[in-house]
């Protein structure tokens, strides 16, 4: 492999990371790092040192939607999703509301997505969350405990929203909680648990959505906006893709992990680096009637360090043909160029879904290296350096 020299990867990549906020030509950025006097640019497909899948953690947070429900996917396997939603305190409480007695409590949930049978209703149970959960960075141990069932409600997948009336038996003993400016620290939200049905329903959980909790005191209504969500996933039965097909799924994984053999390019300037995945659009063509799949969510190529810290190097762009997904950026090119200059390399690279852009259990389906079809590939455009000087 390329021998390391004392050049630090983070420093070399610093300028390249600006692609996330500004568009630059990836074939022109950073060429001052190397001698540009050389031969004719060449486009080559690069061999993998490693190409495998890594398991997902089954949790999604820091997203604009949470998921709840059960779906039995003939290709992806069965999936159960349990959602958690919390609300923001309201610091402007009318005196009559603050000093009165709660007479009603309503939960409004705005529907975002449907995955599964779109023709049948889905029933959920509502439970109180008993401890705070984080808006991001949650792990399995952070999934909060919940209390007894409060109420059940049913959602039609065609609904835009559902309004749930909470029973007096729930809110009567918490009257002061819902009339306090300290509501945000004394109440931790609800768990939305699936009871029956054949679909996973996405529910908006951001302050800009129409999901909220409404306290009623006489003629006064105070609204507590949704502020964060968490989704915990399990897969009771595994995926059964056709031979030679790999499926990555948001929330559950796996992720695609890989590394490259760059020895042949040690004396080269990298003009462009593009990682390409060709989607298999035929796998789902025999889905049952009324079975709905979410569209492909945004994805990113990450550089992963030995301590598991990761850095986004490129965002995925789906071409107009609907089947070619490109990860092509100045930052990715700079990362590979820095390795050729002797900087410590990333431990490996991964393709992951971006949960912050939406949480909908979408799937990326492609032919792997065991297939005769086009597998994931790295294409480098390089210029051999002039070694005669």
ZIVENVEN-V675216 format. One record per residue. N is the residue number from 1. RES is the residue in three letters. OMEGA is omega as a letter, one per 40 degrees, with the letter a starting at -180 (NA if undefined). Layout:
<<N | RES | OMEGA> <N | RES | OMEGA>>
This chain:
<<1 | UNK | a> <2 | UNK | a> <3 | UNK | a> <4 | UNK | i> <5 | UNK | a> <6 | UNK | i> <7 | UNK | a> <8 | UNK | a> <9 | UNK | a> <10 | UNK | a> <11 | UNK | a> <12 | UNK | a> <13 | UNK | a> <14 | UNK | a> <15 | UNK | a> <16 | UNK | a> <17 | UNK | i> <18 | UNK | i> <19 | UNK | a> <20 | UNK | i> <21 | UNK | i> <22 | UNK | a> <23 | UNK | i> <24 | UNK | i> <25 | UNK | a> <26 | UNK | i> <27 | UNK | a> <28 | UNK | a> <29 | UNK | i> <30 | UNK | a> <31 | UNK | i> <32 | UNK | i> <33 | UNK | a> <34 | UNK | i> <35 | UNK | a> <36 | UNK | i> <37 | UNK | a> <38 | UNK | a> <39 | UNK | a> <40 | UNK | i> <41 | UNK | a> <42 | UNK | i> <43 | UNK | a> <44 | UNK | i> <45 | UNK | a> <46 | UNK | i> <47 | UNK | i> <48 | UNK | i> <49 | UNK | a> <50 | UNK | i> <51 | UNK | a> <52 | UNK | i> <53 | UNK | i> <54 | UNK | a> <55 | UNK | i> <56 | UNK | a> <57 | UNK | i> <58 | UNK | i> <59 | UNK | i> <60 | UNK | i> <61 | UNK | i> <62 | UNK | i> <63 | UNK | a> <64 | UNK | i> <65 | UNK | i> <66 | UNK | a> <67 | UNK | i> <68 | UNK | i> <69 | UNK | i> <70 | UNK | i> <71 | UNK | i> <72 | UNK | a> <73 | UNK | a> <74 | UNK | a> <75 | UNK | a> <76 | UNK | a> <77 | UNK | i> <78 | UNK | a> <79 | UNK | i> <80 | UNK | a> <81 | UNK | i> <82 | UNK | a> <83 | UNK | i> <84 | UNK | a> <85 | UNK | i> <86 | UNK | a> <87 | UNK | a> <88 | UNK | i> <89 | UNK | i> <90 | UNK | a> <91 | UNK | i> <92 | UNK | a> <93 | UNK | i> <94 | UNK | a> <95 | UNK | a> <96 | UNK | i> <97 | UNK | a> <98 | UNK | a> <99 | UNK | a> <100 | UNK | i> <101 | UNK | a> <102 | UNK | i> <103 | UNK | i> <104 | UNK | i> <105 | UNK | a> <106 | UNK | i> <107 | UNK | i> <108 | UNK | i> <109 | UNK | i> <110 | UNK | a> <111 | UNK | a> <112 | UNK | a> <113 | UNK | i> <114 | UNK | i> <115 | UNK | a> <116 | UNK | a> <117 | UNK | a> <118 | UNK | a> <119 | UNK | a> <120 | UNK | i> <121 | UNK | i> <122 | UNK | a> <123 | UNK | a> <124 | UNK | i> <125 | UNK | a> <126 | UNK | i> <127 | UNK | i> <128 | UNK | i> <129 | UNK | a> <130 | UNK | i> <131 | UNK | a> <132 | UNK | i> <133 | UNK | a> <134 | UNK | i> <135 | UNK | i> <136 | UNK | i> <137 | UNK | i> <138 | UNK | i> <139 | UNK | a> <140 | UNK | a> <141 | UNK | a> <142 | UNK | i> <143 | UNK | a> <144 | UNK | i> <145 | UNK | a> <146 | UNK | i> <147 | UNK | a> <148 | UNK | i> <149 | UNK | i> <150 | UNK | a> <151 | UNK | i> <152 | UNK | i> <153 | UNK | a> <154 | UNK | a> <155 | UNK | i> <156 | UNK | a> <157 | UNK | i> <158 | UNK | a> <159 | UNK | i> <160 | UNK | a> <161 | UNK | i> <162 | UNK | i> <163 | UNK | a> <164 | UNK | i> <165 | UNK | a> <166 | UNK | a> <167 | UNK | i> <168 | UNK | i> <169 | UNK | i> <170 | UNK | a> <171 | UNK | a> <172 | UNK | a> <173 | UNK | a> <174 | UNK | a> <175 | UNK | a> <176 | UNK | i> <177 | UNK | a> <178 | UNK | i> <179 | UNK | a> <180 | UNK | i> <181 | UNK | i> <182 | UNK | i> <183 | UNK | a> <184 | UNK | a> <185 | UNK | a> <186 | UNK | i> <187 | UNK | a> <188 | UNK | i> <189 | UNK | a> <190 | UNK | i> <191 | UNK | i> <192 | UNK | a> <193 | UNK | i> <194 | UNK | i> <195 | UNK | i> <196 | UNK | a> <197 | UNK | a> <198 | UNK | i> <199 | UNK | i> <200 | UNK | a> <201 | UNK | i> <202 | UNK | a> <203 | UNK | i> <204 | UNK | a> <205 | UNK | a> <206 | UNK | a> <207 | UNK | i> <208 | UNK | a> <209 | UNK | i> <210 | UNK | i> <211 | UNK | a> <212 | UNK | i> <213 | UNK | a> <214 | UNK | i> <215 | UNK | a> <216 | UNK | i> <217 | UNK | a> <218 | UNK | a> <219 | UNK | a> <220 | UNK | i> <221 | UNK | i> <222 | UNK | a> <223 | UNK | i> <224 | UNK | a> <225 | UNK | i> <226 | UNK | a> <227 | UNK | i> <228 | UNK | i> <229 | UNK | i> <230 | UNK | i> <231 | UNK | i> <232 | UNK | a> <233 | UNK | i> <234 | UNK | i> <235 | UNK | a> <236 | UNK | i> <237 | UNK | a> <238 | UNK | i> <239 | UNK | i> <240 | UNK | a> <241 | UNK | i> <242 | UNK | i> <243 | UNK | i> <244 | UNK | a> <245 | UNK | i> <246 | UNK | a> <247 | UNK | i> <248 | UNK | a> <249 | UNK | i> <250 | UNK | i> <251 | UNK | a> <252 | UNK | a> <253 | UNK | e> <254 | UNK | i> <255 | UNK | i> <256 | UNK | a> <257 | UNK | a> <258 | UNK | i> <259 | UNK | a> <260 | UNK | i> <261 | UNK | a> <262 | UNK | a> <263 | UNK | a> <264 | UNK | a> <265 | UNK | a> <266 | UNK | a> <267 | UNK | a> <268 | UNK | i> <269 | UNK | a> <270 | UNK | i> <271 | UNK | a> <272 | UNK | i> <273 | UNK | a> <274 | UNK | i> <275 | UNK | a> <276 | UNK | i> <277 | UNK | i> <278 | UNK | a> <279 | UNK | i> <280 | UNK | a> <281 | UNK | a> <282 | UNK | a> <283 | UNK | a> <284 | UNK | a> <285 | UNK | a> <286 | UNK | i> <287 | UNK | i> <288 | UNK | i> <289 | UNK | i> <290 | UNK | i> <291 | UNK | a> <292 | UNK | i> <293 | UNK | i> <294 | UNK | i> <295 | UNK | a> <296 | UNK | i> <297 | UNK | i> <298 | UNK | a> <299 | UNK | a> <300 | UNK | i> <301 | UNK | a> <302 | UNK | i> <303 | UNK | a> <304 | UNK | i> <305 | UNK | a> <306 | UNK | i> <307 | UNK | i> <308 | UNK | i> <309 | UNK | a> <310 | UNK | a> <311 | UNK | i> <312 | UNK | a> <313 | UNK | a> <314 | UNK | i> <315 | UNK | i> <316 | UNK | i> <317 | UNK | i> <318 | UNK | i> <319 | UNK | a> <320 | UNK | i> <321 | UNK | i> <322 | UNK | a> <323 | UNK | a> <324 | UNK | i> <325 | UNK | a> <326 | UNK | i> <327 | UNK | a> <328 | UNK | a> <329 | UNK | i> <330 | UNK | a> <331 | UNK | i> <332 | UNK | i> <333 | UNK | i> <334 | UNK | i> <335 | UNK | a> <336 | UNK | i> <337 | UNK | a> <338 | UNK | i> <339 | UNK | i> <340 | UNK | i> <341 | UNK | i> <342 | UNK | i> <343 | UNK | i> <344 | UNK | a> <345 | UNK | i> <346 | UNK | i> <347 | UNK | i> <348 | UNK | i> <349 | UNK | i> <350 | UNK | i> <351 | UNK | a> <352 | UNK | i> <353 | UNK | i> <354 | UNK | a> <355 | UNK | a> <356 | UNK | a> <357 | UNK | a> <358 | UNK | a> <359 | UNK | a> <360 | UNK | i> <361 | UNK | i> <362 | UNK | a> <363 | UNK | i> <364 | UNK | a> <365 | UNK | a> <366 | UNK | i> <367 | UNK | a> <368 | UNK | a> <369 | UNK | i> <370 | UNK | a> <371 | UNK | i> <372 | UNK | i> <373 | UNK | a> <374 | UNK | i> <375 | UNK | i> <376 | UNK | a> <377 | UNK | i> <378 | UNK | i> <379 | UNK | i> <380 | UNK | i> <381 | UNK | a> <382 | UNK | i> <383 | UNK | i> <384 | UNK | a> <385 | UNK | i> <386 | UNK | a> <387 | UNK | a> <388 | UNK | a> <389 | UNK | NA>>
